[in-house]
Amino acid sequence: MNVSILFWIIVAIIVVDYVLERLLEYLNGTMRGSVLPAEVSDIYDEKSYEKQQQYELAKSKISFWSSTVSFLFLVSMFMLGGYGLLDSWLATFGFGSIVSGLLFFAVLTVVSEILELPFSWYNTFVIEEKFGFNKMTKKLFVIDTIKSFFVTMVLGGLLLSGLFFLVSYCNEQFWIYAWIAISIFLVFINMFYSTLFVPLFNKQTPLEDGDLKNAIFAFSQKAGFELDNIYVIDGSKRSTKANAYFSGLGPKKRVVLYDTLIHSLTVEEIVAVLAHEIGHYKNKHTVMMLATSVLQMGLLLFLFGLFLKEPLFSEVLGIPFNPEKTYVSLFVFSILFTPISFFIGLAINVFIRRNEYQADEFAGKNYAPEHLENALKKLTKNSLSNLTPHPWYVFCYYSHPTLYQRIIALRTIKK
């Protein structure tokens, strides 16, 4: 293979990825205005259904423009030799390969953030505001953006510098040591996400004594689930949308309820949502997803090792080959890996959707399927969620079954 062929392969991957995304968005759009199935026909009245359709359309438009700008930037950088110019500019500072690599990705990250910022701002203060979801102030938006950027830069910088160091000093075996290091990092993040990272953005307070706490503890004891940590997060300072999640492993596990969830649902419905989360733990879904992430990372690093010293990866960007410039190979490999990543993502989504059915089944059998159904309907209505997504869009993007599919499964349990 020569440089020209590899160049057009990369461009083709970028174009196909963009076109496929647009095609799926188009197919999803063709379902707007569809007659709702009987199982979900009671969620929206005529006025609120029209509002949901307008919200879906507005979100689709902003997604189109955001993706298009990113696509045009990526293609332009390839066609105009932008990556080679960036590398040449960084070389004038005389830094070593590790620092140059960190700066290479840092510059691309900054540009990406700048390009995305207007769309994020418009989505928050125009779309979400118009449809009654936004509670975020402009000051908080700026603070969140800065915090997110620095967290990304710090964590990304640590991982990349570690990878570059291992490549430099461990040669062909680097991927094994990198796999071990990143696996430890993934376990660490899973265990301490709520205690170390969430507080950077939200306050978490223990759930107050009362009927809800008593009901939660009563169910957890009945289900044989040891639960000591139940926290409420102040999600209402950003949005009216509600959520709940389970995080951590072993003694570090905790259940987190959004304050908006507590205000939106009855005690029975909240316990049903919690039963779903406990179902994930009981079925070891958290551990299985962590193991899947570790295996995927091992595959990624192994394949990267096969192409690490490939001169074409540098030359295709207009950069003279230098075996010390690991970052150049990593960038090109990340694009070439896109098709494999897409199919891996499809398989993982299928796996996660199966997990969601199992968690619903646990909640239905051990608590009450009708309470979970009512909770899901309320959460769907409150967030103006799409009730009729296109099947192909669901297959490619949805990590959860549709509400209609979940209700059918829950009613089967009830029968």
C-alpha positions in Angstrom: 0.0 0.0 0.0 1.3 3.5 -0.8 0.6 6.8 0.8 -2.0 7.9 -1.8 -4.1 4.7 -1.2 -4.0 5.1 2.6 -4.9 8.8 2.3 -8.0 8.0 0.4 -8.9 5.1 2.7 -8.8 7.5 5.6 -10.9 10.1 3.8 -13.4 7.4 2.8 -13.7 6.3 6.4 -14.4 9.8 7.6 -16.9 10.4 4.8 -18.7 7.1 5.2 -18.9 7.6 9.0 -20.5 11.0 8.5 -22.9 9.9 5.8 -24.0 6.9 7.8 -24.7 9.1 10.8 -26.8 11.4 8.6 -28.7 8.5 7.0 -29.6 7.2 10.4 -30.7 10.6 11.5 -32.9 10.9 8.3 -34.5 7.5 8.9 -35.2 8.5 12.5 -36.8 11.7 11.2 -39.2 9.7 9.0 -40.8 8.3 12.1 -41.9 11.7 13.4 -45.6 12.0 13.7 -46.1 8.2 13.7 -49.2 6.9 15.4 -48.3 5.9 18.9 -48.7 2.2 20.0 -51.5 1.6 22.4 -49.0 0.8 25.2 -47.6 4.3 25.2 -50.5 6.3 23.8 -51.4 7.7 27.2 -48.1 9.4 27.8 -48.6 12.5 25.6 -51.8 14.4 24.9 -52.1 16.0 21.5 -50.5 19.3 22.7 -47.6 17.7 24.5 -47.0 15.2 21.6 -46.7 18.2 19.2 -44.2 19.7 21.7 -42.2 16.5 21.8 -42.0 16.4 18.0 -40.8 20.0 17.9 -38.2 19.3 20.5 -37.0 16.2 18.6 -36.7 18.2 15.4 -34.8 21.0 17.1 -32.3 18.6 18.6 -31.9 16.9 15.3 -31.0 20.2 13.5 -28.4 21.2 16.1 -26.9 17.7 15.9 -26.7 18.0 12.1 -24.8 21.3 12.2 -22.5 20.3 15.0 -21.5 17.1 13.2 -21.2 18.8 9.9 -18.7 21.4 11.2 -16.6 18.7 12.9 -16.7 16.7 9.7 -15.6 19.6 7.5 -12.8 20.5 9.9 -11.5 16.9 9.9 -11.6 16.6 6.1 -10.1 20.0 5.6 -7.2 19.2 7.9 -6.4 16.1 5.9 -6.9 17.7 2.4 -4.9 20.8 3.3 -2.1 19.1 5.2 -3.1 20.8 8.5 -1.7 18.0 10.7 1.7 18.2 9.1 1.7 22.0 9.6 0.8 21.5 13.2 3.6 19.0 13.8 6.1 21.3 12.1 5.0 24.2 14.2 5.4 22.2 17.4 8.8 21.0 16.3 10.1 24.6 16.4 9.8 24.6 20.2 12.4 21.8 20.5 10.4 19.6 22.9 10.9 15.8 23.2 8.5 13.4 21.6 6.3 12.9 24.7 5.7 16.6 25.2 5.2 17.2 21.5 2.7 14.4 21.4 0.8 15.8 24.4 0.7 19.3 22.7 -0.4 17.7 19.4 -3.5 16.2 21.0 -4.0 19.2 23.3 -4.2 21.6 20.3 -6.7 19.4 18.5 -8.7 19.1 21.7 -8.8 22.9 22.2 -9.9 23.4 18.6 -12.6 20.7 18.9 -13.9 22.4 22.1 -14.0 25.8 20.4 -15.9 24.4 17.4 -18.4 22.6 19.7 -18.9 25.5 22.1 -21.4 27.6 20.1 -23.6 24.5 19.5 -23.5 23.5 23.2 -24.4 27.1 24.2 -27.3 27.2 21.7 -28.5 23.8 22.8 -28.5 24.8 26.5 -29.8 28.4 26.3 -32.1 28.3 23.3 -33.4 24.7 22.8 -33.4 23.4 26.4 -34.6 26.9 27.6 -37.4 27.0 25.0 -38.8 23.6 26.0 -38.5 24.3 29.8 -35.6 22.0 30.7 -32.7 24.4 31.3 -32.0 25.6 34.9 -28.4 26.4 34.2 -27.1 29.9 34.5 -24.6 31.3 32.0 -22.0 31.5 34.8 -22.5 27.9 35.7 -22.2 26.9 32.0 -18.8 28.7 31.8 -17.6 27.1 35.0 -18.7 23.6 33.9 -17.0 24.0 30.5 -13.7 25.1 32.1 -13.9 22.3 34.7 -14.7 19.6 32.0 -11.9 20.9 29.8 -9.3 20.7 32.6 -10.5 17.2 33.8 -10.2 16.0 30.2 -6.7 17.5 29.8 -5.4 16.2 33.1 -6.8 12.6 32.7 -6.0 12.5 29.0 -2.6 13.9 29.5 -1.8 11.3 32.2 -3.0 8.4 30.0 -1.2 9.6 26.9 2.1 10.4 28.6 2.0 7.0 30.2 1.4 5.3 26.9 4.1 7.3 25.1 6.6 6.5 27.9 5.8 2.7 27.7 6.2 2.7 23.9 9.6 4.4 24.3 10.9 2.0 27.0 9.1 -1.3 26.6 9.3 -1.7 22.8 7.0 -4.5 21.4 5.7 -5.4 24.8 4.4 -1.9 25.6 0.8 -2.9 24.9 0.8 -5.5 27.7 2.0 -3.0 30.3 -0.3 -0.3 28.9 -3.2 -2.7 29.1 -2.5 -3.5 32.7 -2.1 0.2 33.6 -5.3 1.3 31.9 -7.2 -1.6 33.4 -6.2 -0.5 36.8 -7.2 3.1 35.9 -10.7 1.9 34.7 -11.2 0.0 38.0 -10.2 3.1 39.9 -12.6 5.3 38.0 -15.5 2.8 38.6 -14.8 2.7 42.3 -14.2 6.4 43.0 -16.2 8.2 40.3 -18.9 9.4 42.7 -16.5 10.4 45.5 -13.8 12.1 43.4 -15.3 13.4 40.2 -19.0 14.1 40.7 -18.2 16.6 43.6 -16.4 18.7 41.1 -19.8 19.5 39.5 -22.5 18.5 41.9 -23.3 18.3 45.6 -24.2 14.9 46.9 -26.0 14.7 50.3 -27.2 11.6 52.1 -30.9 10.8 51.7 -32.9 12.2 54.6 -34.7 9.9 57.0 -38.4 9.4 56.0 -40.8 7.3 54.1 -38.6 7.1 51.0 -35.5 6.0 52.8 -37.4 3.5 54.9 -39.0 2.0 51.7 -35.6 1.8 50.0 -34.0 0.0 52.9 -36.9 -2.3 53.3 -36.7 -3.4 49.7 -32.9 -3.7 49.6 -33.1 -6.0 52.7 -35.8 -8.1 51.1 -33.7 -8.3 47.9 -30.6 -9.3 49.9 -28.7 -6.2 48.8 -26.5 -4.5 51.3 -27.0 -0.8 50.9 -25.4 1.8 53.1 -24.9 4.7 50.8 -27.9 6.5 49.3 -27.2 10.0 48.1 -29.2 12.8 46.5 -27.6 14.9 43.8 -28.6 18.5 43.0 -29.3 17.9 39.3 -32.0 20.6 39.4 -29.4 23.3 39.2 -28.8 22.4 35.6 -32.0 20.7 34.3 -35.5 19.6 35.1 -34.7 16.1 33.7 -34.5 13.3 36.2 -32.1 10.3 36.6 -30.7 7.8 39.0 -27.6 5.6 38.8 -25.6 3.0 40.6 -21.8 3.4 40.9 -18.8 1.9 42.6 -17.7 -1.6 43.4 -17.7 -3.6 46.6 -17.8 -1.3 49.7 -17.6 1.8 47.5 -20.9 1.1 45.8 -23.6 3.8 46.2 -27.0 4.7 44.8 -27.4 8.3 43.6 -30.9 9.8 43.1 -31.4 13.1 41.3 -33.4 15.6 43.3 -35.6 16.0 40.2 -36.4 12.3 40.4 -37.6 12.5 44.0 -39.8 15.4 43.0 -41.2 13.7 39.9 -42.1 10.2 41.2 -44.0 8.6 44.0 -42.2 6.6 46.7 -43.2 3.3 45.1 -42.0 4.5 41.7 -38.6 5.6 43.0 -38.2 2.2 44.8 -39.0 0.5 41.5 -36.3 2.6 39.7 -33.9 1.6 42.5 -34.9 -2.0 42.1 -33.9 -1.8 38.5 -30.5 -0.4 39.5 -30.1 -3.2 42.1 -31.0 -5.6 39.4 -27.9 -4.5 37.5 -25.7 -5.3 40.5 -27.4 -8.6 41.2 -26.8 -9.7 37.7 -23.2 -8.5 37.8 -23.7 -6.2 34.9 -21.3 -3.6 36.3 -18.5 -6.1 36.6 -19.3 -7.5 33.1 -19.3 -4.1 31.5 -16.0 -3.3 33.2 -14.5 -6.6 32.0 -15.8 -5.8 28.4 -14.1 -2.4 28.6 -10.9 -4.0 29.7 -11.0 -6.6 26.9 -11.8 -3.9 24.3 -8.9 -1.8 25.5 -6.6 -4.8 25.2 -7.7 -5.4 21.6 -7.2 -1.8 20.8 -3.7 -1.7 22.2 -2.7 -4.9 20.6 -3.8 -3.8 17.1 -2.1 -0.4 17.7 1.2 -2.3 18.5 1.0 -4.0 15.1 1.0 -0.7 13.2 3.1 1.4 15.6 6.2 1.6 13.4 4.4 1.9 10.1 6.0 4.8 8.2 2.9 5.3 6.0 1.0 6.6 9.1 3.3 9.6 9.3 3.7 10.1 5.6 -0.1 10.2 5.0 -0.2 13.3 7.3 2.7 14.9 5.5 5.0 14.3 8.4 8.5 12.7 7.9 8.6 9.3 9.6 10.2 9.3 13.1 9.8 6.1 15.2 9.7 8.3 18.3 6.6 10.2 17.2 4.1 7.7 18.7 1.4 10.3 18.7 1.3 10.5 14.9 0.7 6.7 14.6 -1.9 6.9 17.4 -3.9 9.6 15.7 -4.0 7.9 12.3 -4.7 4.5 13.9 -7.7 6.0 15.8 -9.3 6.9 12.5 -8.5 3.6 10.8 -10.0 1.9 13.9 -13.3 3.6 13.4 -15.0 0.8 11.4 -14.0 -1.8 13.9 -15.1 0.5 16.7 -18.5 0.9 15.1 -19.1 -2.8 15.0 -17.8 -3.3 18.5 -20.2 -0.6 19.6 -23.1 -2.4 18.0 -22.3 -5.6 19.8 -21.9 -3.7 23.1 -25.2 -2.0 22.7 -26.9 -5.3 22.1 -25.3 -6.6 25.3 -26.3 -3.5 27.3 -29.9 -3.7 26.0 -30.0 -7.3 27.2 -28.8 -6.2 30.6 -31.5 -3.6 30.8 -34.2 -6.2 30.1 -32.7 -8.3 32.9 -32.6 -5.4 35.3 -36.3 -4.6 34.5 -37.1 -8.3 35.0 -35.5 -8.2 38.5 -37.4 -5.1 39.4 -40.7 -6.6 38.1 -40.3 -9.9 39.8 -39.0 -8.6 43.1 -41.0 -5.4 43.5 -43.8 -4.4 41.1 -43.7 -4.1 37.3 -46.6 -1.6 37.3 -44.6 0.9 39.4 -41.6 0.6 37.2 -43.8 1.1 34.1 -45.4 4.2 35.6 -42.0 5.6 36.6 -40.6 5.0 33.0 -43.7 6.7 31.5 -43.3 9.8 33.8 -39.6 10.1 33.1 -40.3 9.8 29.4 -42.9 12.5 29.4 -40.9 14.8 31.6 -37.9 14.6 29.2 -40.0 14.7 26.0 -38.4 11.5 24.8 -39.0 10.0 21.4 -41.6 7.2 21.5 -41.2 6.0 17.9 -37.5 5.9 17.0 -36.5 4.1 13.8 -35.5 0.5 14.4 -32.1 1.0 12.7 -31.5 4.1 14.7 -32.3 2.1 17.9 -30.0 -0.8 16.8 -27.0 1.5 16.1 -27.3 4.0 18.9 -29.6 3.0 21.7 -28.1 1.5 24.8 -31.6 0.9 26.3 -34.6 -0.8 24.7 -37.3 1.6 23.7 -40.0 2.4 26.2 -42.5 0.4 24.2 -40.3 -2.6 24.3 -39.7 -2.3 28.0 -43.4 -2.0 28.7 -44.2 -5.1 26.7 -41.6 -7.0 28.7 -42.8 -5.7 32.0 -46.4 -6.6 31.2 -45.3 -10.1 30.3 -43.8 -10.4 33.9 -47.0 -9.1 35.4 -49.1 -11.7 33.6 
